[in-house]
Amino acid sequence: MGKSDEQVIEEFQKYVNMTPEEVEAWLETDESKGSGWTNDGGGESVGHDSGRKIVKILRSDPQNPSEEELAHMRKVCAYCARHLAQEGKMKDSKSKDELTETKAYRSLKNWGHDMLKS
């Protein structure tokens, strides 16, 4: 069986460590817009679209999400868990400046997680 709604909400709040304002400001940068892959090879990246959804969730009531919001929260948790397991150790081997230039750092920020904050 999958995680309960309560577990997903708790994990979402752990992984998404940026405020809605921080995510919005990040989404306006060229680094954000150029990060990640697109479903159709063009247009907005999956992560950039996710960031916009995260802002909406954070501005509503993350403790009482709609079914659609909860489904996206599950996706965010899975993405962050997977990528932090793969790339989380970069913090130990790279300087702050080097880290901010990596695809992993930029991609995770699109998903609401700033590796420099955790």
PADRENBA-116356 format. One record per residue: residue in one letter; x, y, z of N, C-alpha, C in turn. Coordinates in pm, whole numbers, plus 50000, padded with zeros to 5 digits. Layout:
BEGIN
PT   r      nX      nY      nZ     caX     caY     caZ      cX      cY      cZ
PT   a       X       Y       Z       X       Y       Z       X       Y       Z
...
! end
This chain:
BEGIN
PT   r      nX      nY      nZ     caX     caY     caZ      cX      cY      cZ
PT   m   50084   49881   50000   50000   50000   50000   50088   50125   50000
PT   g   50040   50228   49936   50113   50355   49928   50106   50432   50058
PT   k   50169   50545   50057   50170   50631   50175   50033   50694   50195
PT   s   50001   50717   50321   49875   50784   50353   49883   50930   50312
PT   d   49767   50992   50300   49763   51135   50267   49843   51216   50369
PT   e   49830   51179   50496   49900   51251   50602   50051   51240   50587
PT   q   50099   51120   50549   50243   51101   50528   50292   51186   50411
PT   v   50212   51191   50305   50250   51270   50187   50258   51418   50223
PT   i   50160   51467   50297   50159   51608   50337   50283   51639   50422
PT   e   50315   51550   50515   50432   51569   50602   50561   51569   50520
PT   e   50575   51474   50428   50695   51468   50344   50706   51590   50253
PT   f   50593   51632   50197   50592   51749   50110   50647   51870   50186
PT   q   50604   51887   50309   50650   52001   50388   50798   51988   50424
PT   k   50849   51866   50429   50991   51845   50456   51074   51875   50330
PT   y   51029   51824   50216   51106   51842   50092   51096   51983   50037
PT   v   50979   52042   50039   50962   52176   49984   51003   52276   50092
PT   n   51128   52319   50082   51184   52407   50186   51197   52552   50139
PT   m   51127   52583   50031   51126   52721   49979   50987   52780   50000
PT   t   50982   52910   50019   50854   52979   50032   50793   52997   49893
PT   p   50663   53026   49885   50605   53050   49753   50675   53165   49681
PT   e   50715   53267   49755   50784   53381   49695   50920   53340   49639
PT   e   50992   53256   49713   51122   53208   49666   51108   53123   49540
PT   v   51009   53035   49538   50987   52951   49420   50950   53039   49301
PT   e   50859   53132   49322   50818   53223   49213   50935   53301   49156
PT   a   51018   53356   49244   51134   53433   49199   51230   53343   49121
PT   w   51252   53222   49170   51339   53127   49101   51283   53093   48963
PT   l   51154   53071   48953   51092   53033   48825   51108   53140   48718
PT   e   51135   53264   48759   51154   53374   48664   51295   53379   48607
PT   t   51388   53302   48665   51527   53309   48621   51551   53225   48496
PT   d   51654   53263   48421   51693   53184   48304   51740   53045   48345
PT   e   51804   53035   48462   51852   52906   48510   51735   52810   48530
PT   s   51626   52860   48584   51508   52777   48605   51445   52737   48473
PT   k   51428   52834   48387   51361   52808   48259   51441   52713   48170
PT   g   51572   52710   48187   51656   52623   48105   51686   52489   48168
PT   s   51623   52460   48280   51653   52337   48353   51544   52232   48330
PT   g   51586   52109   48313   51491   51999   48303   51453   51963   48161
PT   w   51363   51867   48150   51319   51819   48019   51172   51849   47999
PT   t   51134   51848   47872   50995   51874   47837   50932   51747   47783
PT   n   50802   51734   47800   50732   51615   47750   50734   51607   47598
PT   d   50729   51722   47532   50718   51722   47387   50844   51776   47318
PT   g   50950   51792   47394   51074   51841   47335   51083   51992   47324
PT   g   50982   52064   47363   50982   52210   47358   50888   52266   47461
PT   g   50888   52395   47475   50797   52459   47571   50848   52449   47714
PT   e   50755   52457   47807   50788   52459   47949   50834   52321   47997
PT   s   50939   52319   48079   50988   52192   48133   50890   52139   48237
PT   v   50899   52010   48260   50814   51944   48359   50836   52004   48497
PT   g   50964   52028   48532   50996   52085   48663   50946   52228   48679
PT   h   50952   52306   48572   50905   52444   48577   50754   52446   48600
PT   d   50682   52360   48530   50538   52346   48549   50509   52302   48692
PT   s   50588   52209   48743   50572   52162   48880   50588   52276   48979
PT   g   50688   52361   48956   50711   52475   49045   50590   52566   49054
PT   r   50525   52590   48941   50405   52675   48943   50294   52609   49025
PT   k   50281   52477   49013   50180   52404   49092   50214   52408   49240
PT   i   50341   52399   49273   50385   52405   49413   50350   52540   49474
PT   v   50373   52648   49400   50338   52782   49449   50189   52787   49482
PT   k   50108   52733   49393   49962   52733   49415   49927   52654   49542
PT   i   49989   52538   49560   49962   52456   49679   50004   52531   49805
PT   l   50124   52591   49804   50173   52663   49921   50085   52783   49956
PT   r   50027   52843   49856   49942   52961   49880   49801   52921   49922
PT   s   49762   52798   49896   49631   52753   49945   49655   52693   50083
PT   d   49593   52584   50114   49610   52521   50245   49678   52386   50227
PT   p   49812   52379   50241   49881   52252   50220   49839   52142   50317
PT   q   49776   52179   50427   49727   52079   50522   49596   52016   50477
PT   n   49528   52081   50382   49399   52033   50335   49393   52043   50182
PT   p   49479   51966   50113   49486   51979   49968   49369   51912   49896
PT   s   49342   51960   49775   49245   51894   49689   49307   51763   49641
PT   e   49227   51678   49579   49280   51552   49525   49389   51578   49422
PT   e   49367   51677   49337   49465   51713   49235   49595   51762   49299
PT   e   49583   51846   49401   49702   51896   49471   49775   51783   49541
PT   l   49700   51693   49604   49760   51581   49674   49835   51490   49576
PT   a   49779   51469   49459   49847   51388   49357   49979   51454   49318
PT   h   49979   51587   49305   50104   51655   49270   50201   51652   49387
PT   m   50152   51662   49509   50238   51653   49626   50310   51518   49629
PT   r   50239   51411   49593   50300   51278   49586   50413   51277   49483
PT   k   50388   51339   49369   50487   51346   49262   50611   51423   49309
PT   v   50589   51534   49378   50699   51616   49430   50783   51535   49529
PT   c   50718   51465   49619   50789   51384   49719   50872   51276   49652
PT   a   50814   51208   49555   50886   51101   49485   51007   51157   49410
PT   y   50987   51270   49342   51096   51332   49266   51209   51374   49360
PT   c   51175   51445   49465   51278   51494   49558   51350   51379   49626
PT   a   51277   51278   49670   51340   51164   49737   51438   51095   49643
PT   r   51396   51072   49520   51481   51003   49422   51607   51085   49391
PT   h   51589   51212   49363   51704   51294   49324   51796   51328   49440
PT   l   51742   51344   49558   51829   51369   49673   51909   51244   49708
PT   a   51851   51126   49688   51926   51002   49711   52040   50989   49611
PT   q   52017   51033   49488   52119   51024   49384   52223   51134   49394
PT   e   52179   51256   49423   52268   51371   49413   52293   51445   49544
PT   g   52230   51401   49651   52239   51472   49777   52380   51486   49833
PT   k   52469   51393   49798   52605   51397   49850   52692   51503   49784
PT   m   52640   51563   49677   52717   51669   49610   52750   51783   49705
PT   k   52666   51805   49804   52690   51913   49900   52823   51894   49972
PT   d   52863   51768   49988   52987   51738   50060   53111   51751   49971
PT   s   53091   51743   49839   53207   51740   49749   53222   51865   49663
PT   k   53124   51954   49666   53130   52074   49582   53118   52200   49668
PT   s   53179   52305   49620   53162   52435   49687   53020   52484   49659
PT   k   52979   52586   49732   52846   52645   49710   52832   52692   49565
PT   d   52935   52759   49514   52930   52809   49376   52921   52695   49276
PT   e   52999   52589   49298   52993   52473   49208   52856   52407   49213
PT   l   52802   52394   49332   52672   52329   49349   52562   52404   49275
PT   t   52562   52536   49286   52455   52614   49222   52461   52607   49070
PT   e   52573   52560   49015   52585   52547   48869   52543   52409   48818
PT   t   52509   52317   48908   52474   52181   48863   52329   52174   48817
PT   k   52304   52082   48725   52167   52058   48677   52079   52009   48792
PT   a   52136   51925   48879   52058   51870   48990   52008   51980   49083
PT   y   52095   52074   49117   52056   52184   49206   51943   52265   49144
PT   r   51960   52300   49017   51860   52382   48949   51728   52308   48935
PT   s   51736   52182   48900   51615   52103   48883   51539   52090   49015
PT   l   51610   52059   49122   51544   52046   49252   51479   52178   49296
PT   k   51542   52290   49263   51479   52418   49298   51348   52437   49223
PT   n   51341   52389   49099   51213   52395   49026   51105   52316   49099
PT   w   51147   52215   49174   51054   52130   49249   51041   52177   49394
PT   g   51090   52298   49425   51068   52358   49556   51171   52324   49662
PT   h   51279   52255   49623   51380   52216   49722   51513   52285   49693
PT   d   51559   52364   49788   51688   52432   49778   51790   52352   49859
PT   m   51883   52287   49789   51983   52203   49856   52070   52281   49954
PT   l   52084   52411   49934   52166   52491   50023   52097   52519   50157
PT   k   51968   52497   50162   51894   52520   50286   51888   52397   50376
PT   s   51915   52280   50320   51898   52158   50401   52030   52103   50448
! end
